[in-house]
Amino acid sequence: MSTAPGATRSPVPLVTGAIVAAFSLVPLMYVVDATVAMGTGDLWDLLVRPRVGELLGNTAALLVGTVAVTLVIGVATALAVVRTDLPWKPLWHALLAAPLAVPAFVNSYGWVSMTHDVQSYAGAVLVISLSYYPLVYLPVVGSLAGLDAGPEEVAWSLGRSRRRTLFTVVLPRLMPAVLGGALLVALHVLAEFGALQMLAFQTFTTAIYGQYRSAFASDGGTVLAGVLVACCLLLLVVEMLLRGRRRLWRLGRGAGRPPEPVRLGRARLPLVAALIAFAGLSLGVPFAALVRWTAVGSSTEFPLGELGRALGSTLGLATAGAALTTVLALAPAWLAVRTRGPVGMFLERCTYVANAMPGIVVALALTYFSIRLLPGWYQTVPVLIAAYAILFLPRAVVSVRGSLEHAPPVLEEVSRSLGQSGFATLRRVTVPLVSPGLGAAIALCFLAASTELTATLILAPTGTRTLATEFWSHSSAVQYGAAAPYAMLLILVSLPATVLLARQVRPRSSA
C-alpha cells in the first residue's frame, strides 16, 4: 500500500477504519441477504419491470439537474462573497448558509402550501437545489478563504487575465471542495424522501417507502434499494476518478496576502439585487408559509407540553448522533488522505454506501439484525443513534477529509520523531489541524440528525417523538397550521449549528 509522506505504519488506523467500514455496510448486508434469498428468476422479473426504468430515469434526471444547479449556485455565490468587493459580506455569508437550518421537507412544505405548480420535475429541482446548495457553497468558501495567493499572482505576472486565472489556477485548486460538495448533494438527492413525497415527484426513495409501507418485508422494495446502492457506487467511482491524487497541503501561509478583490463597479447593484431575490426564494418562501399558516391555519395550536418533549428528544438524539458520527469519521478520512492507497480509499468509500439508502432501509436493516442478534436492543436509543451514524457518516468524512487535505503531514511526522505516541500525536497535532473540519462535521451531522424522519419513525423507542416526526404527522394530514410550530422550533434548533458551520468556513475578509 502506497503511503503519503508522514503516514504511519501503525495498524490502529487501518483496524479502526475497517471496523467503521463494516459498521457502515450493515444495511448493504441486509439488502444483499434479502436479494440473494429471492432467487435469480424472481430477482430478474422485478428488475426488468417498466417501473424500474421509469424510476431510474426520474432519479437520474433529478440528480443531474440538482447537482448542476447547486454547483453553479454554490461556486458563483462563494466567488462573489470571497473574491469581490461585495458590501456587507458577513450578512450575505450568513444568508447563503442559512438554508441549512431549513430542512428540505419544511422547504417543500412552504412551496407546496403556497402553490402546487412546484409538484413537477422543474419544481423538484428548484426546491431541492435551494435546500442543498450550501453543501457546495460552504466548502468552496472555506477553500477560497485559505488559498495561497502566490500561484494567482504568478499567473497575473505572466499576462493571464483574471478570468483565465480563475479557470486555470483557482478552480482546479478548489476541486476537492467542489467534488466533495457535489458528492454530498448527489447522495442527498438519492436518499431524499420527505421533500420529494410532498413535491409528488417519484424516485427510488419514494417508491421504496411505498413498497415497505404496503409490506414490511417487500421484495420489490429490496430490489429498488439494491439499484439505488448501485447508483451510489457509480457516483463514488466517478468522484474518485475526478478527484485524482492531488496533494494540496502546504507549510506556512504562503504569500501572506489574499488576492485583491474584483472591483464590481456598475455590477455591484445588480449583484446585490440578485442576491436579495435569491434569499427571497431560499428563505422567504418557507418563512412566509410558516407565518401564514400559524396566523390563519384552522388547525393551528401550541401544545407547550408536546412541543417541549419533542424539542428535548430532538436535542438529545441529534447531539449524541453528531458526536458518535464525527468520532467514527476520523479513521476513514485519515486513511484516505494520509495513505492514499487502495485499501484506505476502499474503506473510506464504504462509508458512503448507506447514505444512498433511504432511512427506512437502514432502519429495517438495524431492526433485522438487532432482533436476531441483540433482541433486547430493538427500539432503543443506541440503535437509533447507530442509524444516525450510518446515515450521516459521509457528511463527517467529507468535512474531516477536506481539512486533512490541507494539513501538512510533516508536522505529525515531527511529533512522532520526538517520541510522541500515535494517540498523543492525534490529540496534540492532528485534531488541532483539522478542528475546522471537526466543527463542520459536528454541525452538519447535528443538522441531519435533528431533521431525520423515516429511521426515527421506525427505530425510536415507543413514545419518543421528535420535532421532525411530529411535523410530518401533522403535515401529512394536511394540518398545516398544527405543523407550523414544530417546523419553527426545528429551524430554531438548527440555527446554532448553522451559525457554527458558517463561522468555521467564513470568508477571510469577514473574519
N, C-alpha and C positions, 0 to 999 in steps of 0.2 A: 504494500500500500504506500503510495507516494505521500509525502508529508511536506507541509509548508515549513518555512523557517520558524523555529521556535516550538514546533509541535512536539509534544512529549510522547514517549513510548509507554507510559503507564497504561495498564489495561482498564483502569477505573472508568475513564470516559467512554470507552468502547462498550464495556459491560453495561454501564448505566444507559447509554444510548440504545443498546439492544433491548433492554427491559422496557424502556419508554416506547420504542417502536412496536414491540409485541403488544403492549397495552393498547396502543392506538389502533392496532389491527383487529381487535376483538370483534367489532361489527362486521369487518370483512370476513372473518372466520365464520360468523353466523350466516352471512349471505352465501358463502361458498358451500357450507354444510347443507343448507336448505336447498340450494340449487342442485347439488350432486344427488340428493335424495329424490329428486323429481324423476330422474331417468332421462335419457337422451331424447326420446320421442316427444315427451311432454314439454321438455325444455325448448326444442326446436319449434313446436307448434305455437308456443307462447311468444317466441322471439320474432317469428315471421308474420305476426298479425299486422294489418294495416295501421292499427292504433299505435304500435311501437314506432313505426315510421313517422306518423304524424307528430307524436310527442318528441321524437328526435329532431325533427325539423323545427318545431316550436322552440325547443330548448336551445338548439344551436343558433337560431336567429336571434333569440333574446340575448344569448351570451355574446355574440359578435357585436350586436348593436350596443349593448350596455358597456362592454369593455371599451369600445371605440369612443363612445361619448364621454365616459369617465376619464379616459386618458387625455382627451382634448381639454376637458374642463379642468382636470387636476393639474396638468402641466402648465396650461395657459395661466390659470389663476396664481399658481406658485411663482411663475416668472414675473407676473405683474406685481405681486406683493414684495418679492425679494429683489428683483433686478431693475425696478423702475423707481422714479421719484413720486410714486403714488402717495397722495396725502392720507393721513390717518391710518397708517399701516397696522398698528395693533388692533384697531377696530375691525378692519377688513379681515385680518387673520382670524380673529375671534368669530366673526360671522361665517367665514368659509369653513371653519372647523365645527361650528355649532350643529349642523345636521346629524352628526354622530350621536347627539343627545336625543334625537327624534327617531325612534325605531321605525323600520321600513313599513311595518304593518300599521303604525299610527299615521305615517305619512300617507299611505294608501287610504286609510280611513278618512283623512282630511280631504283628499281629492275626490274620492267616490261619493262622500256625503255632500260635496258641492256640485259635482257633475258626473254623470255616468258615461260621458264621452271618453273618459280615460280607460274604460274597460275594453281595450284593444291592444294590438301589438305596439303601436306608437305610444299609447298611454303607458304601457308597462315599461318600455324603455325609458320614457321620461321620468316616471316616478322612481323606478329602481335606481336610475343614474343619479337623481337628486339625493337619494339616500346614501349612496355608496361612493360618490366621487371623493369624499375626504380621505378614503383609504389610499388614494393616489396622491391627493394634494399634500397631505401631511408628510409622508416620507420624502417627497420631492422638495418640499420646503426645507426639511432638515438637511438634506444633502446639499442643496444650493447654499444654505447658510454656512456650511462647513467647508465648501470647496476652496482650495488654494487659488488665488488669483493669478499665480505665475504663468501657467500654460496659456491662459487667455491673453495676458499681456504680451507674451512671446508671439502669439498669433497676430495680434494687432500690430506689433512692431514689424512683422513680415508683410504687412499690407492687407491683411484679411479684414473684411468688413465685420461689423457686429453680427449681422445676420449669418454670414458664413461661419463665423466663430461659434455661434450658437449651435449650429448643426454639426460642425466638425469637431468641436472641442468640449462644449458644455454638455450637450445631450448624451454623448457617449459615456461621460463620467457619471451621468445620472441613471444609467441603465439599471443597476441593481435596485435602486429605489423604485423606478418606473415599473420594472418587471415584477418586483415583489408586490407592489400595489395592484397591478393588473391581475396577478395571480389570486390575490385575496378577493378582488371584485368577482373574478370568474368563479371561484369556489363558492362565494356567497350566492351568486346567481343560480348555480347548480342546486344549492341546498335551500333556497328561499321558498317558504311556504305561505306564511300568513299574508304577506303583501300580494302575492300572485293570486291567492284564493279570493281576496277582496277585489282584485282587478279582473277576475274572471278570465285569466289567461292560463291555459292548461300547459303544464310542463311535466317532466317526470316526477317532480316532487309532489305536485298536487294530485297527480294520478296515483302515486304510491299511497298517499294519505287516504284517498278514496278506496283503494283496494283493501288496505288494512282496516279501515273503518267498517267495511262490509263483512270482512272475515279476518279475525285476529292473526291466523296463520295463512296468509294468502300467497299462493304460488305465483300469481300474476304480479303481485307487489314485489316479491323477492326477485323475479326476473328483471323488472324495471329497475330495482336497486342495483342489480349487477351491471346493467347497461350504464347507469349513472356512474358507478365506480370506474368503468372502462373509460368514460369521458374524462373523469378526473385524472386517471393515469396518463391519458394522452396530453392533457394540459400540463402536467408535471414534466413530462418529457420535453415538450415544446419549450417551456420556460427554462429548463436546464440547458437545452441546446442554445437558446438565445443568450442566456447569462454568460456562458463560456467559463473560462478560468481566470478572469481578470483579478488582479490584486490591487486594491485601492487604498490600502493603509499607507501612512507616511509618518515620519517623525517630525516633531516640531510644528510650527504654524505657518510654514511656507513663506510666502511673501509678506505676510502680516498685514496686508491691506486688501479689503474686499474690492472687487471691480467697481468702477464708477457707475452709478445708476444711470439707466437710459432716461434721457430727458423727454418727457411726454409732449410738452408743448401744447399744441392745439388738440391733441388726442386725449388730454387729461380729462376734460369734461365728459366726452363720450364714454370713456372707460369707467368713470365714476357712475355715470347713468346706467351703464350696462351691469355693473356690479350691484347697484341698488335693485334693478329689475330682477337679477338673478337671485338675490337674497329674498325678494318677494315670492319667487317661485319655490325656493327650497325651504324657507322658514315661514313666510307669511301665510301661505295656503293652509298648512296644518294648524297653525296657531289661530287663524281666523275661524277655522271649522270648530276647534275646541271651544273658543269663546262663544261662538254662535249656539252650539248645542248645549253648552252649560246654561246659557241665558234663556233659550226658547224651547229646549227639549222637553217633551211631556214626561219623559221617564227620568229626568234629572233629579238626583238625590245625593246627599252627602252623609252616608253612614260612617261616622267617625270611627267606631269600633272596628268595622270591617276594613276600612282604609288603613288604620293603624296596624292591624295584624298583617295585612298584605305587604305593607311597607317594611315591617320588621323582618318578615320572611325573605323578602327580596334582597334587603341589605345583607343579611347574614349569609344567604346562599351565594350571592354574587361575590362577596368578599372572599369566602372560602374557595370558591371555584377559581377566582383570579389568582389567588396565592398559589394554589396547587399547580395550576397550568403554567405559570411563569417559572416555577422551580423545575418542572418537568422539561421545559423548553431549553434549559441551559446545555445539557449534554448533546442533543442532536444538532443544535446550532453551532456549538464549538467544534464538533466533528466535521461538519460541512465546511467550515471556514478554515480551521487550522490544519486538518489533514488533507483535504481536497482529494481524497482517494475514493475509489468506487464504493467501498464499504461504508464510509462516513456519509457519502452522498445518498446511498441507498437507505440508510437508517433515517436520515433527515427526511427523505421523500416519503417514507412510510407514514410519517406523522400527518401528512396532508390528506390521506385517503379518506378517512372518516368524515372530513369536513365537507366532502361532496355528497354525503348521505343525508337525507332528511333526519331531523331529530327523532322522528318516530322509529326509524330503522335502528338507530343507535340505542334508543330506549328498549326496543324489543330484543336486541342482542343482549343487553345487560340483564334484562328480565329473564331471558332464556338461561344464561349462564349462572345468574345468582340463584335462581330456583333450583337448578341442578347441582351446583357446587356449594353454595352458601345460602340455603333456604331461609335462614333467619335474617338475611340481609335484604330481602326483597322489599321494595318500597321503604327504604331507609335513606337518611340524608347522605351517608357515604356513597351509596350507589348513584344518587343524583349528582353529587359533586364529581364523581368519576365520569359521568356522562358529559358534564360541562368541560372537563379536562380533555376528553377525547374530541369533542366537537370544536373547541376553540384553540387547541394546541397550535395549529398553523399560524394564528394571529401572533402568538407569543414567539414562535420560532422565527417568523419573518422579522419581527421587531428586534429581537436579540441578535439575529444574524446581521441585520443592517448595521448595528453598532460595531459588531466584531469585524466586519469588513474594513472598517476604518481604524481599528485599534492595532497598533504595531505589535506583532508577536515577540519582537526582540525584548520588550520590557518583561514579559513573562519568563523568557529565557534567562535574563539577567537575574530575576528573582530566584529562580531555581539554582543558578550558579552560585548564589550567595548562601545556599543551604536551606532555603525555604521549601517546605513540603508542598505537594501539589495542592492540598486544601488551603494552606496559608497563601499560596500564590493566587488561588482563585479568590480568596476573601480580600486580600490586600491589593491585588493588581487587576485581575480580570474584571471582577464585579464593579470597581470604580470606573474602569474604562468603558464598560457597557451600561452604566447607570441610566443614560437617556433611553436606551433600548429597553431596559427593565421597566422603567417608568411607563413607557409607551405600551409595553406588553401587559402590565397590570391594568392600565386604563382601558385598553382595547378589550381584554378578557372580562373585566367588570361590566363594561357596556354590553357585551354579548350575553353574559350570564344573566344580567338583570332583565333582559328582554327575551330570553329563550322561552319558547312556547310549548312545542309538541312533546319534547322529552320531559319537561316539567309536569305536564298533564298526566303522563303515564307513570313516572317514577317518584313523584313527590309523595311523602308519607300522607296517609289519609287525614284529611282536614287541613293540610297545608295549602295555602293559596298565595300566589304572588300577584303583583300588580299586573303582569302580563296576562296571566290566566284569567284574572277577573275582568280585565279589559276585553279579552277575546270572548268570554262568555256573554257579556252584555252586547258587544258589537255584533256578534254572530246572530243574536236575537233581534237585531235592528233596534236596539235600545241605545241609540247614540248618546242621548243625554246622560244615561246611567254610566256609560263607558267613559265619558269625558273626564270625570275626576281622577280615575285610575290612570288615564293617559297623561294628565297633567302631573300627577305625582311621579309617574315613570320618567318623564322628562326632567323633573327636578332632581330625581335620584341620579340621572345620567349626567347632569351638568358638571358636578365636581370632577368626575373622571374625564369629561371632555375638556374642561379647563386645564387639568393636569397634562393631558395629552398635547393640547395646543401649546402650553408653556414649554414642554420638553423639546418641541421642534420649532419654536418660534423663530422668525427671521432675525438675523444678527442685528439688523438696523433697529429693531424694536426691542432689543434686549435692554 
